[in-house]
Amino acid sequence: MKIMKKIKNILIGVTGGIAAYKVTTIISELHKKGYNVDVIMTKNATEIITPLTLETLSKNKVCVEMFGTNNHRDVEHISLAQKADLFLVVPATYNIVGKVANGIADDMLSTVISATKAPIYFALAMNENMYSNPILLNNIEKLKKLGYKFISADEGQLACNTIGKGRLKNPLEILKIIENEIIKEKILVGKNIMISAGRTEEAIDPVRYLSNRSTGKMGYSLAEAARNLGAEVTLISGPVNLEGIVGIKTIKVKTAQEMYGKCMENYEKQDIIIMTAAVSDYKIKEYSDKKIKKNGDELILKLIRNPDILLELGQRKKDQKLIGFAAESNNILENALKKLKKKNLDLIIANNTENMAKDTNEIMIIKDENHIKKYANKLKKDLAYDILNEISKL
């Protein structure tokens, strides 16, 4: 089953920005491409372009009034919110961004935005001074952290007869951005997935520790993708410098022993377990509760083994599908196949350690020596869907 497919239902929110008339191109092109398009207009937007125009282009009733009449029993703002696969607000004004950022839902558009779980894109357009206003910038940053997405404005001639940044991006470019959004079949609905991510840290003394260069980007990308595909996700994360992911359960740990404990606590109720974390193989035998001072030319640290989390999960698993990662610097395929067998895995993803700190990766997804799929260098966010697509076939 392929993950990527065309969006079925696109919801367009039209505000009272002067660029509202440009939405006609977007709606017309989307309809031609076979999408179902529903439109919500603010009252101010109807002063710039008529609902009848957008109804003609979308072939659907345009919603303006919060309590407008409809022929269905559904509460309209809820049915629109649930129906949407993607929500595009265009033009996205200073006002609508501020409303959403501050939890205001006082008309049909802002109410549906607050009620939907669909990906939301704001195509920004406004006066250049408003566009650079720190209040707007703070609101955008706040919403980005919550998962909202923004299509930045272009520089050009504005309605106020000035030249600056704030002009709505070309409608055809907006269309390209929207069509490139990966809308996924919810192939993981009803599945519980546990994902480990990041590195672990083993303290030497109060200021030093043993660790590695793992950023957690692959694990976090998998967690976000699994959520988008409908799964209930538990993310067990070592230290990372990444934003949290809305809509998933995240458990923060630091040491390998802590990660071991949380994995063993949570594995039984999982359908799929994906272990991407770079777990320290060793820890300090004797931790010093005071900073170790320089004393001579050598410092000898005695290390002892940490528990092998993946190995134990492989021994304990029942009906779960267990997926591991093999980050290797040489003999990548050979070492990955050994790990696959030794740790009783259903799949293993092999990659070069050179890519640990990068946004991109080049991987092999290995089921056994006869079933190996190679994926050329691409963004980890995209590889996450390739990996989950293969897992869904198990």
N, C-alpha and C positions, 0 to 999 in steps of 0.2 A: 504494500500500500504506500503510495507516495504521500509525503507530508504536504508539499506545496500544491496549492490550487488557487484558482481565482476566488476572490471575495464574492460572496453572493449578495450581501446586503450592505450598502454603504449609506450612512446617514450624513447628510450635509447640514451644518448649522450656518446660517447666513445672518451676519450682524449688520448694523447700520453704518459701517464704513463706506466711504465713497467708492471703494473698489468692489462693492457688492455686485455690480453689473457684470464683472468678469467671471462670476460663478457660472454664468450661462454656458461658457465654453466647457467648463469642467463637467457639469451635469450632462450636457449633450454628448460629450465624448465617452463618458462612463456608460451612458445608456446604449450608445452604439456598440460598445464592447461587450454588452450583455449583462451588465450589472443591474441589480435592482437598486434604485436610488430613491430614498426618502429625504424630504427637506423640511427643516424647521427654520422659520424666519422670526427675527425679533420685529416688534412693531416699527422700530426705526428703519429696519431694512426695507419694509414695504413702502417707505417714502422714496426709495431709490429705484427699486424694481418691483414689479407687481407679482403677487403670488400666482396669478394666472399664467404669467410667462414661465415660471419655474414648474408649474403643474404640467404645462404643455410639453416641456422638455423632459421632465422626469417620468411622466405618465402616472404620477401618483399625487394624491391630495397633499397639498402643502399645509403644514401645521403652523399656526401663529398664536392663537389664543390658548391660554392654559386650560381653559374649560370649554373648549370648542366642542361642537357636536360631532359625534361619529356614530357609525352604525354597528359598532362592536361593543361587547360587554367589557372588553379589556380597558383598564385605566390607560389612557393613551400614552402618557409619558413613560409608563412602565413597559408597555408593549413595544414602543419604539426603542427604548433602552435595551431591552432583551433581544430584540430582532437584529440589532446592528452587529456586523462583523468588524466594521471600522467606522470611526466617527471623525469627520473632517470639519473643522470650524474655519470658515473662510468668508470674508476677511476676519481675522482674529484681532479685535481692537484692544486698546488699553483697558477698556471697561470690562470686557468679557474675561480677560486674563485675570484682572483684579478680583472679579466676582468669584471665579472658580478657586483661586488661590486662598480666598478667605471664607470659603464654604457658604457663599450666598447662592440661594436658588429661589429667585423671585419672579421668574418667567419660565415659559416652556423650555427655551434653549438651556438655560442654566440648570433647570431641574432635571432634564434628561441627561445632561453631562454628569450630574451628581449621582444618577441612578444606573449608569451603564458600566459594564465591565469590559467593553470593547476598547481596543487601542484608540487613543484620542490624539489627533494631530491639530495643532493650531498653526494656521498659515498667517503669519503676522503682517499687518499693514496699518500704518498710522503716520502722523506727523513726526518729523525727525527728532524734535525735542522730546516728544512723548516716548519715542523709541529708545532714547538714551537715558530716560528718567530712571534714577536708581530704584525707585519703587517698583517700576515694571521689571527691571533686571532682577530684583530680589524675588518678585513673584514668579518669574520664569524659572529661576534657580530652584525655588521651593517646589514647583510643580514637576520639574525634571526629576527631582529626587523621588517623587511619588509615581514616576513612570509615564507622565505625560510627555508628548513629543512635540517639537517645534520646527516649523519651516521658516527659516529666517527671511526677512525682507531684503529686497535688493535696493541698490542706490539708483536714483533717477529723478525725473521730474515728478513732483508731488502735486496733489490737488491744491495745496496752499501756495502754488506758484514759486516754490523753492526747489532747489536740487539737493537731495540728501538721501540718507538711508531711511527707508520706511515704506517704499513702494512694494506692493504685493508682487511676489515672485510670479514670473510668467506662468499662466495657467497650465500650459503644456509641461512645464518643468514640475509643477505641483502634481500633475497626473502621473508623471514618471516616478516621483517619490512614492506616491500612494501605491502604484502598481508594483513597486519593488518591495513593499511591505510584505513580509512572509505571512500569509494567512494560512493557518494550519488546520487540517482536519483534527478533531479532538480525539486522536487515536489512543490517548492515555487516560481518558476519562475512567474513573473508578479504580485507577491504579495508585498505590502508595509507593513512593520512590524515596529512598534515602541516598543522599549524595554527600560524600566527604570532599572537602576542598581546602586549598591553602597549604601552608607549611605547619610544622610544629616547632616549638622552641623548648630546648632543654637547658635549664639554668645551670650555670657553673658557680656563680656567686650572685650577689644582688644586682650587679650591673652587666654581667656577661652571660651569653648563652650560645649553645650550638644550634644551628638551623641550616636552611638552604635557600635557594633563590626562587622558589615557587611563589607565584603571585596570586594563585587561586582563580585566575581568569577563566580557565577551562571549566572548573567545577561550578563557578557562578554562572557561566553561560549555559551549562547544562541544566542548572536549577531553574533559571528563568525560562528556558525553552520547554522544559518538562511542565512547568506551570502553564505556559501558553498552550500546551497540548492537552491540558485538562487534568493532569495528575495532581495529587496531594503530595506536596514535596516537604521533606525534612532535610534541611541542610546542616551538616555538622562541619563547622568552619574553624580552622586554625587561624592564626593572625594573618590578616590581609589588609591592604589599603584600598578597599573597594566599597562602594555604596551597598547598603543592604537592599534586598529584593522584596518588594511589596507582595503580599499574598502567599508567602511561604513561612513555614516554621523554621527558624534559624537558632541553632544551638552553638554558642561560642565556647571554644576550648583553647588551651595553649599547648599542653604537653601531649606526647604520644599516649601516655597512660590515661589522660583525661579523654582523649579521642577514643581510645579503646573502650573505656567505660560507657561512653554515650552511644557508641555503635552497638555494643552488646545490649544496652537497655532498649534500643529502638528497632533492632533488626527483625524481630519475630513478626511484627505486624506489616512488614514491607512485602511488596510484590517484586520489586526491582531494587537492587543495591548497586550503586556506582561509586567506586572508590577512586577518586582522582587525587586525593591529598598526598603530598610528599611528606611522609611520616619519617621522623628520625629513627634510624635503625638502632642507635645507641643513645644512652644517657650517662650522665656523670655518676660514678659509683658513690662518691662522697661529696655532697653539696656543701659549699662553704657559706655560712650565713653572714660572713663579713667579706668585704672586697679583698681578693687575693693580691697581696703586694709583691712587687718585684723582689726576687731573692735568687740571685745567681743568673746564669745565662740560659738555663733551661727550666721549663715548667712541664712536668709530666702529669697528665690527666689520665686517670683510670676510668675506662668506660665499661658499661655492662649493657647487655641486649635489652631493647624494648620489646614488648609483645608484638607479634606479627599479626596485625588486625585482619588483613586479607586472608591469610592462611587459616586463621581460626573461623572466620565467617564461612570459608569454603568447607570446613569440617562440620560446621553447625547447620548449614543451610538445608532446607527441606524442599519446598516448592519454589523458593525464590530464585530469580535469575540474578546471578552475581557477575558483575563486570569490573575488571581491573584495568589499570594503566601501567605501562612499562616505559619509563623514561630511561633510555639507554644512550651511551656515547659510542658504543661499538657493537658489532654483531647484533643489531637491533632485532631482526626477525628471529634469529636463533634463541636469543635470551627471552624474548617474549613468549615463544612457544613453550619453553621450559617452565616459565612462570604460569602460563595458562594451565598446564597439566598438573604441576605441583600443587597449585592452590585451588584446584577444582573449580575453575571459572567457566562461565558460559560464553563469554567474549573477553578479549583483551584488546586494548587500544595501544599500539606501539608508536612511539615518537622519539625524536632526538632531543637530548637534554639541552641542546643549543636553543631550543624554542621555549624554554620554561618561562622566561621573562617577557616574551613577545605577545603581541595581540594576535599573531597568526601562528599557524602550526601546519605541519605536514604529517599525516598519520597513516597507519595501516589498521584496519579493523579486522581482527583475526578470530575466526570461529574454530578452525583447526588448520592443519597444514595444507588442506585442499580448498579452504574457503578463506581467502585473503582479499580484502578490498583496499586499494590504495587511493588516497585522497591528496591531491596536489595542494601546495601551500595556499591557504585561505584563512579568513578571519575565524577565530575560535567561536564567535557567536554563530557563524554559519555552520561550522563543523558540528556544533552541538546538535543541530537538527539532523545531520547525516548520521550521527551516532545513535540518536534516539530512533531514527527510522529503522536502522538495523536491529536495534534492541526490540522494537515492536514486532519483528518477524520471528523472534525466538519462540 
